[in-house]
Amino acid sequence: MGLEAKCNHLRKEVEEIFKKNPEIYCPYFQEKVVLNSDGFHHLRYSSRSERSKQEQILKFSLFPLAIPVIR
């Protein structure tokens, strides 16, 4: 699987996580954490430009681990 294909595959998986978990209660902050389009955009882009495919793959592959951490 090429870099572009892997990035697209992981992006779709993370998109599904965002859709299935629009809000997650975080006991540490004692409030809900919202997973929305702004957060998803942040995974793909920095404030200046699109992140490299390798950086996006890293963020997308680690993102599923964030859900249990937030909970």
C-alpha positions as CSV (number, residue, x, y, z in Angstrom):
1,M,0.0,0.0,0.0
2,G,1.4,3.4,-1.0
3,L,1.8,6.4,1.2
4,E,-1.2,8.2,-0.3
5,A,-3.5,5.1,-0.1
6,K,-2.4,4.4,3.5
7,C,-3.1,8.0,4.5
8,N,-6.6,7.9,2.9
9,H,-7.4,4.6,4.5
10,L,-6.5,5.9,8.0
11,R,-8.3,9.2,7.3
12,K,-11.5,7.3,6.6
13,E,-11.1,5.3,9.8
14,V,-10.6,8.4,11.9
15,E,-13.5,10.1,10.2
16,E,-15.7,7.2,11.4
17,I,-14.4,7.5,14.9
18,F,-15.4,11.2,14.8
19,K,-18.9,10.4,13.5
20,K,-19.4,7.6,16.2
21,N,-18.1,9.8,19.1
22,P,-19.2,13.4,18.6
23,E,-18.9,14.0,22.3
24,I,-16.9,12.1,25.0
25,Y,-17.1,12.8,28.7
26,C,-13.7,13.4,30.2
27,P,-13.6,12.9,34.0
28,Y,-10.4,14.9,34.3
29,F,-11.9,18.1,32.9
30,Q,-15.3,17.1,34.2
31,E,-16.9,18.1,30.9
32,K,-17.5,16.8,27.4
33,V,-14.8,16.8,24.8
34,V,-16.3,17.6,21.4
35,L,-14.9,15.8,18.3
36,N,-15.9,18.0,15.4
37,S,-14.7,19.1,12.0
38,D,-12.3,21.7,13.5
39,G,-10.5,18.9,15.3
40,F,-10.4,16.7,12.3
41,H,-9.1,19.6,10.2
42,H,-6.3,20.0,12.8
43,L,-5.1,16.5,12.2
44,R,-4.7,17.2,8.4
45,Y,-3.5,20.8,8.5
46,S,-1.2,23.0,10.6
47,S,-1.9,26.7,10.9
48,R,0.3,27.3,7.8
49,S,-0.4,24.4,5.4
50,E,-1.3,20.8,4.9
51,R,0.7,18.4,7.0
52,S,3.0,15.9,5.2
53,K,1.4,12.5,4.5
54,Q,3.8,10.9,6.9
55,E,2.8,13.3,9.7
56,Q,-0.9,12.8,8.9
57,I,-0.4,9.0,9.0
58,L,1.2,9.3,12.4
59,K,-1.6,11.4,13.8
60,F,-4.3,9.2,12.2
61,S,-2.7,6.0,13.4
62,L,-2.4,7.3,17.0
63,F,-5.8,9.0,17.2
64,P,-7.8,5.8,18.1
65,L,-5.7,5.6,21.3
66,A,-6.9,9.1,22.3
67,I,-10.5,8.0,22.9
68,P,-9.7,5.7,25.9
69,V,-7.3,8.3,27.2
70,I,-10.0,11.0,27.1
71,R,-12.5,8.6,28.8
